Amino acid sequence: MENTKVENVLIVGSGPAGLTAAVYSARANLQPLMIEGEEAGGQLMITTDVENYPGFDHGVSGPELVAVMRKQAERFGTRFITRNVTAIDFSKRPFKVSVGKDQYLANSLIITTGASAKWLGIPSEKKYMNRGVSACATCDGAFFKNVEVGVIGGGDTAMEEANFLTRFASKVYVIHRRDSFRASKIMAERTMKNPKIEVIWNSEVTEVHGDEKVMNAVTLKDTVTGETHQKKLQGLFLAIGHKPNTDLFKGVLDLNEAGYIKTKPGSTYTNVEGVFAAGDVQDHVYRQAVTAAGTGCMAAIDAERWLEGHG
């Protein structure tokens, strides 16, 4: 089914970037349509407590924050389709957005499909997600005061997270499967010199253990000898990277080496006229709900001005 109505703004994705873009677009009377996806809300939906989002003095759960944002966007007239986009035709305007057999037309697109943290892929890791296992030290570090935690990874992100966690944890173990870091020299040296950090080389986590409520230990496997042993830890942070959700846009939108959408400096403009990108799908540096919301606001304003300029 091809809908003959041409939308002013069609938003693909529904985390804080998309929902903020929806609020601003709707208030500008652009009547946005959001295709939010079957797993709507983005990474906030797997975040238990958000204590660093302005306006919530006692904190808020990730799903609650998404629900409040969605209600606000809906209040101003945003329409929602809770399905996944399967294809987009960028070749001419109006753009064609396919959702299965249905097609939607739009004069402008705002892409806010986000990024997904890379996980180890073991069942126990999922079991203790948000119960000791996290992929964001900045988000969750303050919950781990005076306990011993582990950080998995060997790049700059792992070094940053380990050093950040020493503000709270009594001891931080960096668990790396090789015998040297791939992090920059300055970050690796900072980690090695920190008295609260100890590096466990040539090791990988093969199991996360705990009780009904929280994790309390991991199984470590020596990548050289194959030997295993348990180590008591109250927290485990994964810092093995993120994957931007950009498979739909390969070959059309300019992406960087890691697959994030490139936007023109100081804006949310992509290389395709009328297509804008916001949130973690184009931000590989900050990756916070509040920065995603900020770029969502930028994208809505950019799209509104672009539409005005094009009649």
C-alpha positions in Angstrom: 0.0 0.0 0.0 1.4 3.4 -1.0 0.0 6.3 1.0 -0.5 9.3 -1.3 -0.2 11.8 1.6 3.3 13.4 1.6 4.5 13.9 5.1 6.4 17.1 5.9 8.7 15.3 8.3 9.1 11.6 8.8 11.2 10.5 11.8 12.8 7.0 11.8 13.7 5.9 15.3 12.3 6.7 18.7 14.9 7.3 21.4 15.4 10.7 23.0 16.7 12.2 19.7 13.7 11.1 17.7 11.2 12.0 20.4 12.7 15.5 20.9 12.7 16.0 17.2 9.0 15.0 17.2 8.2 17.5 19.9 9.9 20.4 18.1 8.5 19.4 14.7 5.0 19.0 16.1 5.1 22.4 17.9 6.2 23.9 14.5 2.9 22.5 13.1 4.8 20.1 10.8 2.6 17.2 11.9 5.5 14.7 12.0 5.0 10.9 11.5 7.4 8.7 13.6 8.1 5.2 12.6 9.3 4.1 16.0 10.3 0.5 15.4 9.1 -2.6 17.1 11.7 -2.1 19.9 10.8 1.5 20.5 12.7 3.8 22.9 16.3 2.8 22.1 18.9 2.1 24.7 17.0 3.8 27.5 14.6 0.9 27.5 17.3 -1.3 28.9 18.5 1.3 31.4 17.1 0.9 34.9 18.0 4.2 36.6 18.7 7.5 34.9 20.1 9.9 37.4 21.9 12.4 35.1 19.0 13.6 32.9 18.1 17.2 33.9 14.7 17.7 35.5 14.4 14.5 37.5 15.9 15.3 40.9 15.3 11.7 42.2 16.2 10.0 39.0 13.9 8.2 36.6 13.9 4.7 35.0 14.8 4.6 31.3 11.4 3.3 30.2 9.6 6.0 32.3 11.7 8.7 30.7 10.8 7.4 27.2 7.1 7.2 28.1 7.0 10.8 29.3 8.8 12.0 26.1 6.4 10.0 23.9 3.3 11.4 25.7 4.7 14.9 25.2 5.3 14.3 21.4 1.8 12.7 21.1 0.2 15.7 22.9 1.4 18.0 20.2 0.2 15.8 17.4 2.9 13.3 16.5 1.6 10.1 14.9 3.3 6.8 15.6 3.8 3.6 13.7 5.2 0.8 15.8 6.9 -1.2 13.1 10.4 -1.4 11.6 11.4 0.5 8.5 12.6 -2.1 5.9 13.8 0.2 3.1 14.2 3.9 2.1 14.4 5.3 -1.4 16.6 8.4 -1.2 16.8 8.8 -5.0 14.2 11.6 -5.3 11.8 13.6 -3.3 9.4 12.9 -1.8 11.4 10.1 -0.2 9.8 6.7 -0.1 10.0 4.8 3.2 8.9 1.2 3.2 7.5 -0.6 6.2 7.0 -4.1 4.9 4.5 -3.8 2.0 3.4 -0.3 3.1 5.0 2.8 1.7 5.1 6.3 3.1 6.1 9.5 1.3 8.0 12.4 3.0 9.6 15.7 2.0 12.2 15.4 4.7 13.6 12.7 6.9 15.1 12.8 10.4 17.1 9.6 11.1 17.5 8.7 14.8 18.0 5.0 14.7 20.7 5.0 17.4 23.5 2.6 18.2 23.6 -0.7 20.1 26.2 -1.7 22.6 28.2 -4.7 21.6 27.8 -7.6 24.1 29.7 -10.8 24.8 26.8 -12.9 23.7 26.5 -15.1 26.8 23.1 -15.8 28.4 24.2 -14.9 31.9 25.3 -11.5 30.8 21.7 -10.7 29.7 20.4 -12.2 32.9 22.3 -9.7 35.0 22.0 -6.7 32.7 21.2 -3.7 34.9 21.8 -5.9 37.9 25.5 -5.5 37.9 26.2 -5.7 34.2 26.3 -2.4 32.3 27.6 -1.0 29.0 27.8 2.6 30.3 30.1 3.7 33.2 29.0 7.3 32.8 25.3 6.2 33.3 25.8 3.7 36.1 29.1 4.2 37.8 27.7 6.0 40.8 25.7 2.9 41.8 29.0 1.0 42.4 30.5 2.8 45.4 33.2 1.0 47.5 32.9 -2.3 45.6 35.2 -4.1 43.1 34.2 -4.0 39.5 35.5 -5.2 36.1 35.8 -3.4 32.8 36.1 -5.6 29.6 38.0 -4.0 26.7 41.4 -2.7 25.6 40.6 0.5 23.6 40.3 4.1 24.6 36.7 3.6 25.8 37.7 0.9 28.2 40.5 3.1 29.6 38.2 6.0 30.0 35.5 3.9 31.7 38.1 2.3 34.1 39.5 5.6 35.1 36.0 7.1 35.6 34.9 4.2 37.7 37.8 4.7 40.2 35.9 7.7 41.5 33.4 5.3 43.0 34.6 1.7 43.1 37.2 0.5 45.6 39.1 -1.5 42.9 38.7 -1.7 39.1 40.0 -4.7 37.1 40.5 -4.2 33.4 40.0 -7.5 31.7 41.6 -7.8 28.3 41.9 -10.8 26.0 45.3 -9.9 24.7 48.7 -9.0 26.3 48.7 -5.3 25.1 46.1 -2.6 24.8 45.0 -1.1 21.4 44.2 2.1 23.3 46.2 5.3 22.6 49.5 5.5 24.5 48.5 8.3 26.8 45.2 6.6 27.8 47.0 3.2 28.4 49.6 4.9 30.5 47.0 6.7 32.6 45.3 3.4 33.3 48.5 1.6 34.2 49.6 4.4 36.6 46.2 4.5 38.4 46.7 2.7 41.8 43.1 1.6 41.9 43.3 -0.2 38.6 44.7 -3.6 38.0 44.9 -5.2 34.5 44.1 -8.9 34.0 45.8 -9.7 30.7 45.0 -12.6 28.3 41.6 -13.2 29.9 38.0 -13.3 28.8 34.8 -13.5 30.8 32.9 -16.7 29.9 30.2 -16.6 32.6 28.5 -14.1 35.0 27.4 -15.5 38.4 25.1 -14.1 41.0 22.0 -14.7 43.1 18.4 -13.9 42.2 19.0 -10.1 42.5 22.5 -9.1 41.5 25.8 -10.5 40.0 28.6 -11.3 42.4 31.3 -13.0 40.4 32.6 -13.9 36.9 34.4 -16.9 35.4 37.7 -15.8 33.7 39.3 -18.0 31.0 43.0 -17.6 30.2 43.2 -17.1 26.5 46.7 -18.7 26.4 46.4 -21.7 28.6 42.6 -22.2 28.5 42.5 -22.5 32.3 39.4 -21.0 34.1 38.8 -19.5 37.6 36.2 -17.5 39.3 36.7 -13.9 40.5 34.4 -12.0 42.8 33.1 -8.8 41.3 30.0 -6.7 42.1 29.9 -5.0 38.7 30.9 -5.6 35.2 31.2 -3.0 32.5 31.4 -3.8 28.8 33.6 -1.4 26.8 34.0 -3.3 23.6 32.3 -0.8 21.3 29.0 0.2 19.9 27.4 -0.6 16.5 25.4 2.2 14.9 22.1 1.1 13.4 22.9 2.3 9.9 22.6 -0.9 7.7 19.6 0.7 5.9 21.7 3.7 4.8 24.9 2.1 3.5 25.9 3.2 0.1 23.6 6.3 0.2 24.5 8.3 3.3 28.1 9.1 4.1 29.2 7.0 7.0 32.5 7.1 8.9 34.8 4.1 9.3 32.8 2.8 12.3 29.5 3.2 10.4 28.2 6.3 12.0 26.3 8.8 9.8 28.5 11.9 9.0 26.8 15.2 9.5 28.0 18.6 8.5 29.8 20.4 11.3 27.5 22.3 13.6 24.4 20.9 12.1 22.4 17.6 11.5 22.6 17.9 7.7 23.7 14.7 5.9 25.1 14.5 2.4 21.5 14.0 1.0 19.4 17.2 0.8 16.4 16.9 3.1 17.8 14.1 5.2 19.0 14.9 8.8 20.6 12.6 11.4 20.6 13.0 15.2 21.5 11.1 18.4 23.7 8.1 18.7 23.4 7.2 15.1 25.8 10.1 14.3 27.4 10.7 17.7 30.2 8.2 18.6 31.7 10.5 21.2 29.2 11.4 23.9 26.3 8.9 23.5 24.2 10.3 26.3 20.4 10.7 26.4 20.7 14.5 27.0 23.1 15.0 24.0 20.8 12.8 21.8 17.9 15.0 22.8 19.9 18.1 22.0 20.7 17.0 18.5 17.1 15.9 18.0 16.1 19.5 18.7 18.7 20.6 16.2 17.4 18.2 13.5 13.9 19.4 13.9 15.0 23.1 13.5 17.2 22.2 10.6 14.4 20.3 8.9 11.9 23.1 9.5 14.2 25.8 8.0 15.1 23.5 5.1 11.4 22.9 4.3 10.8 26.7 4.5 13.6 27.3 2.1 12.2 24.7 -0.4 8.6 25.9 -0.3 
